[in-house]
Each structure stands twice: as structure tokens, then as C-alpha cells.
């Protein structure tokens, strides 16, 4: 078989070779590579000048640009809040500096960068902290993570849902196979071609956006910043390959492009919205965890009760050390409350992660927020660090001991730590989903009827 390329596209010409059959077999693998490349090139050229390519690529560029602008504005406001609320030396209050990586994935950065006020009644959130963007309380933050998780997945499916079924409808699939094109070469070439149609524009606009953002005032783009950014690019491209394989799988399941598109969109909705959004609801319904309002109310009731008991004791013993005893009593009650609440909350987080990992979009959200230090893992580290700090300095904070409290020191988790603790699990899940759908598309196409 020989495949020749002309200015009008690809022309397939079968050659009746006189070689013995065993020589055919020995040359099959060497012939597959140029065939795959030509099929890949054919898929790219057929779609490169289409309305679909211009519309979807333009939409991707627009949304990525908007996400970058919104992300930088959000970071600038957080940095301004940090400069205003940063405690003076010797103050027991706690706040950590915002990370530039929150421009990529906002995650829980709003919670992480709050000011925590430490006193004898415990750890409280600063009530007058300015809201960064009130619209985010109504709608999800349009960060780069949202664009990748939702829009990029949709674009990948829209580029691949008709890769096989449309060829069948036009009759070209039967023509290709009748000219000796091997099915494995054809399906691999289609996968690579449709993937590159999405991956190349995305990589371009992603790197361009980060290059511009890294030059903006207040953004410190260190080597660690770029290492995490390129790791996120790798995960995003793997995620794109996954949904390209989803589109190819549904295209090889049906003979009509309209039917393939319906199933592809159904899988997109299931993975991107249904499982992630209902996962947290299901996890909370099966985990008996009290709400934060209830925990706060119990803490306030404990404080009121301790103050009332102090008043009663001072009436009976004027001039005693009832104030110190009251502070210690409140401290012990608060510690017991936290110790009973944290295990329940940790169990809820584990259940939520388990459910989210049934979706590649959920796994992507977890790994990207953890890699950018704005996820559940970072929040857990920060809370543990604050509790340990208060435990070491409680006496000095409340003047029960001599000396000034230590300055709170906190370093966000390194990339290697994140990957060791949680990240590799989520990357593996995305890899498994990708392998599953590529295998499904490959096996289904091997028995696909082109007639």
C-alpha cells in the first residue's frame, strides 16, 4: 500500500505487491508510522479552516483572556487586603500572603488569606475583612481552572464527536478501509489529529497568558511558580486527550453524528457537573458533621457560661484569681470542641474526595487546587499550623505567662509534598480514565461497520 498526498488532500492508492506474505508482516509496523502521521495531518487540515475551529478556538482565547484578567484583579485585591490587615510585630493575629498561583485556580484562597484573631475565647475570623468580589458569592469564579475543566473539555468533545460517524455518513470511511488502511492506524491518527486541534491553541494561549501575568505588578514569578504552571499544563493536556478520547469513543459507537453528539454531551455533563456538584451534597448527607454555625454557637455558649461562673465565684471570693481560671476553662472547653469536630470534618473531606474521584473533572479540580496551594490539603495544613501556634503561645497571648508570643511562620506546601500526599492519586485517576476511553474507542472501532 502507498499513500500519496496531493494539493487537494490525500489520495490512497493500493499497490498489488509481489512480496511474500511474511515480508508484508515485517514491513507493517514500519508502514504504520507514516500512515498515522498522514491521517493526523488529514484530520488537522480538514478542520483547520472550518467554522467550528474558528468559533471554538476564538471562544477559548476569549475565555482564557477573561479568566486571566479576573484572576489578576482578584489577586491584586487580596494583596491590598493583606497589606492593610497584616499584623504588627508581636501581635498574635494571623494572616498569610496570597499566592500568585491563585490566578490559575482560586480554590479556597479566600478562606486561606483571611485574618485570624487569637484571644482567650479562641480563634476568630476578622469580621471587617473586605470581600474581594461579591459576584463570586452568586457565581463560580471564572478562573483558568474553570475554563479548563468546563470549556476545554466541551471543546475537545465538539472536535471529536463526529470523527468516525461523519466519515461513515459521507461514505469516506468505507473508501479508506477498502484501500488497505489498517483500522488501528486510522483510529490513532484520528485521535492525534483531533487532539492537536485543541491542544495547540490551548497551549499557546495558556503560555501567553502566564507570560503576560508574570510581568504584572505584584506577581512574583519564581522558578517554583513556573514549575507548577508547567505541571498544570501537562495535566490540562492529559485532560484534553481524555475528552478527545470520549468524543472518539461515542463517535465509534453510533453511525449518526447527531446521536454521537448527544451521548458525548451527556458524558460531559455527567463528568463535569453532575458528579462534582452532587458529590459534596452526598458526602455531607452520609457524614454526621455539625455545621460551622453550630460549632461557633457552642463556643459562644461555653464562653458565656464561663463568664457567668466567674461572676459567681468572685462574689464568693473577692480578690481571687478567677480571671485566669476563667481563661483556662474557656481554653480547655475550646480544645475539647476542636478535638471532637476535626476528626468528623476530616472524615467528611475524605468522603468528598472519594466521590469526586469518580469523575475526571473532580480529580482535575482536586489536583489543580492542591498544586496551586489553594485546595483542601493546604487548608488542612494551615489549620493545623494555627492550632499548634496557639497551643504553644496561648499563655503569652493572654498574659498568663511572661514574654511576647512568637511570630507566626508559615510556608505553603512544596510541589513534591503535594504530589506525594494527594496529587499523584488524582493524576493516576485521570490517566486511568484516559486509558479507558482510548481503549474503548480503539476496540469499538475495530468492529465498527463502515457500510
C-alpha positions in Angstrom: 0.0 0.0 0.0 1.2 3.5 -0.8 -0.3 6.8 0.5 0.3 9.9 -1.6 -0.5 13.5 -0.7 -1.7 16.0 -3.3 -2.8 19.6 -3.1 -6.4 18.5 -2.9 -5.8 16.3 0.2 -4.9 12.6 0.5 -5.1 10.1 -2.4 -5.0 6.5 -1.4 -3.6 4.0 -4.0 -3.4 0.3 -3.4 -0.4 -1.5 -4.9 -0.6 -5.2 -5.6 2.8 -6.1 -4.2 4.6 -9.2 -5.2 6.3 -9.6 -1.8 5.7 -12.8 0.1 3.3 -12.6 3.0 5.9 -12.8 5.7 7.6 -9.8 4.2 4.3 -7.9 4.4 4.2 -8.7 8.1 7.7 -7.5 8.7 7.0 -4.2 7.0 3.6 -3.5 8.6 4.9 -1.7 11.7 7.3 0.4 9.6 4.5 1.5 7.3 2.1 2.3 10.2 4.1 5.4 11.3 3.8 7.4 8.1 0.2 6.3 7.7 -0.7 7.5 11.2 1.1 10.8 10.5 -0.8 11.3 7.2 -4.1 10.5 8.9 -3.3 13.0 11.6 -2.4 15.6 9.1 -5.6 14.9 7.2 -7.7 15.4 10.3 -6.0 18.7 11.1 -6.2 20.1 7.5 -9.9 19.2 7.2 -10.8 21.1 10.3 -8.3 23.9 10.4 -10.2 26.2 8.1 -13.7 25.2 9.3 -16.1 27.5 11.1 -16.1 25.1 14.0 -12.3 25.6 14.5 -12.5 29.4 14.3 -15.6 29.7 16.6 -14.4 27.3 19.3 -10.8 28.5 19.2 -11.9 32.1 19.4 -14.2 31.2 22.3 -11.3 29.5 24.1 -9.0 32.5 23.6 -11.7 34.9 24.8 -12.5 33.0 28.0 -8.8 32.3 28.8 -8.2 36.0 28.5 -11.1 37.0 30.7 -10.1 34.4 33.3 -6.6 35.9 33.4 -7.9 39.4 33.8 -10.3 38.4 36.6 -7.7 36.3 38.3 -5.2 39.1 38.4 -7.8 41.6 39.7 -8.7 39.1 42.4 -5.0 38.7 43.4 -4.5 42.5 43.4 -7.4 43.0 45.8 -6.1 40.2 48.1 -2.7 41.7 48.2 -4.2 45.1 49.1 -6.2 43.4 51.9 -3.0 41.7 53.1 -1.1 45.0 53.3 -3.9 46.5 55.3 -4.6 43.6 57.7 -1.0 42.3 58.2 -0.5 42.2 61.9 2.2 44.4 63.6 5.3 42.6 65.1 4.3 41.0 68.4 0.6 40.7 67.5 -0.9 37.2 67.9 -3.2 37.7 64.9 -2.5 35.5 61.8 -2.7 36.1 58.1 -0.8 34.5 55.2 0.2 36.2 52.0 -1.8 35.4 48.9 -0.2 33.2 46.3 0.1 34.3 42.6 -0.9 30.8 41.7 -4.5 31.6 42.8 -4.8 33.4 39.4 -4.8 29.9 37.8 -7.1 28.2 40.4 -8.8 30.3 43.0 -9.9 27.3 45.1 -10.1 28.1 48.8 -7.8 31.1 48.7 -10.5 33.4 50.1 -10.5 31.2 53.3 -6.8 30.8 53.4 -6.0 34.5 53.3 -8.4 35.6 56.0 -7.2 37.3 59.1 -7.5 35.1 62.2 -7.8 36.9 65.5 -6.4 35.0 68.5 -7.8 35.7 72.0 -8.7 33.9 75.2 -12.0 32.8 73.6 -10.2 31.0 70.8 -9.5 31.7 67.1 -12.0 34.0 65.3 -12.2 35.3 61.7 -11.8 39.1 61.4 -15.3 40.4 60.8 -14.4 43.6 58.9 -12.4 41.9 56.2 -13.3 43.3 52.7 -14.9 40.9 50.3 -12.7 40.5 47.2 -15.5 40.2 44.7 -19.1 39.9 45.8 -20.3 38.5 42.5 -18.3 35.3 43.3 -20.9 34.6 46.1 -23.5 34.2 43.4 -21.5 32.6 40.6 -18.4 30.5 40.3 -15.1 32.3 39.9 -14.2 32.3 36.2 -10.6 31.3 36.8 -8.4 29.3 34.5 -9.3 26.1 36.3 -13.0 26.7 35.5 -12.2 27.4 31.8 -10.1 24.2 31.6 -12.4 22.0 33.5 -15.6 23.0 31.7 -14.9 24.8 28.4 -11.8 22.9 27.3 -13.5 19.6 27.9 -16.5 20.7 25.9 -14.4 21.9 23.0 -12.5 18.6 22.9 -15.7 16.7 22.6 -17.1 19.0 20.0 -14.0 18.5 17.9 -14.1 14.7 18.1 -17.7 13.5 18.4 -18.0 13.1 14.6 -14.5 11.8 13.8 -15.8 8.4 12.8 -19.6 8.7 12.4 -19.3 11.7 10.0 -16.9 9.8 7.8 -19.3 6.9 7.8 -22.2 9.2 6.8 -20.2 10.6 3.9 -19.0 7.2 2.7 -15.3 8.1 3.0 -14.7 5.7 5.9 -15.5 2.7 3.7 -13.3 4.1 1.0 -10.3 4.5 3.3 -10.7 1.0 4.7 -11.1 -0.5 1.2 -7.8 0.9 0.1 -5.9 -1.1 2.8 -5.7 1.5 5.6 -5.4 -0.5 8.8 -8.0 0.3 11.4 -5.5 0.8 14.3 -3.6 3.3 12.2 -6.8 5.1 11.2 -8.2 5.4 14.8 -4.8 6.5 16.3 -4.4 9.1 13.5 -7.8 10.5 14.1 -7.2 10.7 17.9 -3.9 12.6 17.5 -5.3 14.9 14.8 -8.4 15.9 16.8 -6.3 16.2 20.0 -3.8 18.6 18.4 -6.6 20.8 17.0 -7.4 21.6 20.6 -4.1 21.2 22.4 -2.1 23.6 20.1 -4.3 26.6 20.6 -4.8 26.0 24.3 -1.0 25.6 24.9 -0.4 28.9 23.0 -2.9 31.0 24.9 -2.1 29.4 28.2 1.6 30.2 28.0 0.9 33.6 26.5 -1.5 34.4 29.4 1.0 33.3 32.1 3.8 35.3 30.4 1.7 38.4 30.5 0.5 37.9 34.0 4.1 37.2 35.3 5.0 40.7 34.2 2.2 42.4 36.1 2.9 44.4 39.3 2.6 42.3 42.5 3.2 39.0 40.7 6.4 37.2 41.7 7.0 34.5 39.1 9.7 32.3 40.8 11.1 29.0 39.5 8.6 27.2 41.7 5.7 29.2 40.1 6.8 28.1 36.6 7.3 24.5 37.7 3.8 24.3 38.9 2.5 26.2 35.9 4.1 23.6 33.5 2.8 20.8 35.6 -0.7 22.2 35.3 -0.2 22.5 31.5 0.7 18.8 31.5 -2.4 17.8 33.5 -4.6 20.0 31.3 -3.3 18.4 28.1 -3.9 15.0 29.6 -7.4 16.1 30.4 -7.9 17.3 26.9 -6.7 14.0 25.5 -9.2 12.3 27.8 -12.2 14.2 26.5 -11.0 13.8 22.9 -11.0 10.1 23.5 -14.5 10.4 25.0 -15.7 12.1 21.7 -13.9 9.5 19.6 -15.5 6.7 21.7 -19.1 7.9 21.3 -18.3 8.6 17.6 -17.4 4.9 17.1 -20.5 3.8 19.0 -23.0 5.1 16.5 -23.4 5.7 12.8 -25.1 9.1 13.1 -23.2 12.2 14.2 -26.2 13.7 15.9 -26.6 10.6 18.2 -22.8 10.7 18.9 -23.1 14.4 19.9 -26.0 13.7 22.3 -24.1 10.9 24.1 -20.9 13.0 24.2 -22.6 16.0 25.8 -24.4 13.6 28.3 -21.0 12.2 29.4 -19.6 15.8 29.6 -22.5 16.9 31.8 -22.1 13.8 34.0 -18.3 14.2 34.5 -18.1 18.0 34.7 -21.3 18.9 36.6 -23.3 16.1 38.0 -20.7 14.1 39.9 -18.7 17.0 41.2 -21.7 19.1 42.2 -23.7 16.3 43.8 -20.6 14.7 45.4 -20.3 17.3 48.2 -24.1 17.0 48.8 -23.9 13.3 49.0 -20.8 13.3 51.2 -22.5 15.7 53.7 -25.7 13.7 53.8 -23.8 10.5 54.8 -21.4 12.2 57.2 -22.6 13.4 60.5 -20.7 16.6 60.8 -22.1 19.7 62.6 -22.2 22.9 60.7 -19.7 25.7 61.4 -22.5 27.9 62.7 -23.3 25.2 65.3 -19.7 24.9 66.3 -19.4 28.7 66.7 -22.6 28.8 68.8 -21.3 26.1 71.1 -18.1 28.0 71.6 -20.0 31.2 72.4 -22.2 29.4 74.9 -19.1 27.9 76.6 -17.7 31.5 76.9 -20.9 32.9 78.3 -21.1 30.0 80.8 -17.5 30.5 81.9 -18.1 34.3 82.4 -21.2 33.6 84.5 -19.4 31.1 86.7 -16.5 33.6 87.2 -19.0 36.3 88.4 -20.5 33.8 90.9 -17.0 32.8 92.2 -15.9 36.5 92.5 -19.0 37.1 94.6 -18.0 34.3 96.9 -14.2 35.1 96.9 -13.4 38.8 96.1 -9.8 39.4 95.0 -9.2 35.9 93.8 -7.6 34.8 90.5 -10.9 34.0 88.9 -10.0 35.7 85.6 -7.1 33.4 84.9 -9.2 30.4 85.9 -11.9 31.5 83.6 -9.5 31.9 80.6 -8.1 28.4 81.3 -11.5 27.0 81.5 -12.5 28.5 78.2 -9.3 27.3 76.6 -9.9 23.7 77.8 -13.5 23.8 76.5 -12.4 25.1 73.1 -9.8 22.5 72.7 -12.3 19.7 73.5 -14.7 21.2 71.0 -12.0 21.3 68.3 -10.8 17.8 69.0 -14.3 16.4 68.6 -15.0 18.4 65.5 -11.8 18.0 63.5 -12.0 14.1 63.1 -15.6 14.5 61.8 -14.5 17.2 59.4 -11.6 15.2 58.1 -13.9 12.2 57.5 -16.2 14.5 55.5 -13.2 15.7 53.4 -12.1 12.1 52.7 -15.6 11.1 51.7 -16.0 14.1 49.4 -12.6 13.4 47.7 -13.6 9.8 47.2 -16.8 10.7 45.5 -15.2 13.5 43.4 -12.6 11.0 42.1 -15.4 9.1 40.3 -15.2 11.9 37.8 -12.0 13.0 35.9 -13.2 16.6 36.3 -13.4 16.2 40.1 -9.9 14.7 40.1 -8.6 17.6 37.9 -10.2 20.1 40.4 -8.5 18.4 43.4 -5.0 18.2 41.8 -5.0 21.7 40.3 -6.1 23.4 43.6 -3.6 21.4 45.6 -0.8 22.1 43.1 -1.6 25.9 43.3 -1.8 25.7 47.1 -5.4 26.7 47.2 -7.0 23.3 47.9 -8.2 21.2 50.7 -4.7 19.9 51.5 -3.4 23.4 52.0 -6.4 24.4 54.2 -5.8 21.4 56.4 -2.1 22.3 56.8 -2.8 25.9 57.6 -5.4 25.0 60.3 -3.0 22.5 61.9 -0.3 25.1 61.9 -2.6 27.7 63.5 -3.8 25.3 66.2 -0.2 24.3 67.1 0.9 28.0 67.2 -2.0 28.9 69.5 -1.2 25.9 71.7 2.4 27.0 72.1 1.7 30.7 72.7 -1.7 30.7 74.5 -0.2 31.7 77.9 1.8 34.6 76.4 -1.0 35.8 74.2 -3.4 36.1 77.2 -0.7 37.5 79.5 -0.8 34.3 81.7 2.9 33.9 81.1 5.7 36.4 80.7 7.1 37.3 77.3 5.8 38.1 73.8 4.2 35.5 71.6 6.2 34.1 68.7 5.7 35.5 65.2 3.6 33.1 63.2 5.7 31.5 60.4 4.1 29.5 57.6 5.4 28.1 54.4 2.9 26.7 51.8 3.4 23.1 50.7 6.0 22.4 48.1 5.1 20.8 44.8 6.9 17.5 45.8 4.9 17.4 49.1 1.6 18.0 47.3 2.3 15.2 44.8 3.4 12.8 47.5 0.4 13.4 49.7 -2.5 13.7 47.2 -1.5 14.9 43.7 -0.3 11.6 42.3 -3.5 9.9 43.2 -5.6 12.3 41.2 -3.1 12.3 38.2 -3.3 8.5 38.2 -7.2 8.7 38.1 -7.1 11.0 35.1 -4.6 8.6 33.4 -6.9 5.6 34.1 -9.9 7.4 32.6 -7.8 8.4 29.6 -6.6 4.9 29.0 -10.1 3.5 29.5 -11.7 5.7 26.8 -8.8 5.4 24.4 -9.0 1.6 24.7 -12.8 1.7 24.4 -12.6 3.8 21.2 -9.9 1.6 19.8 -11.7 -1.7 20.5 -15.1 -0.4 19.3 -13.6 0.9 16.0 -12.0 -2.5 15.3 -15.5 -4.0 14.9 -17.2 -0.8 13.5 -19.3 -1.4 10.4 -18.4 1.2 7.8 -21.3 0.3 5.5 
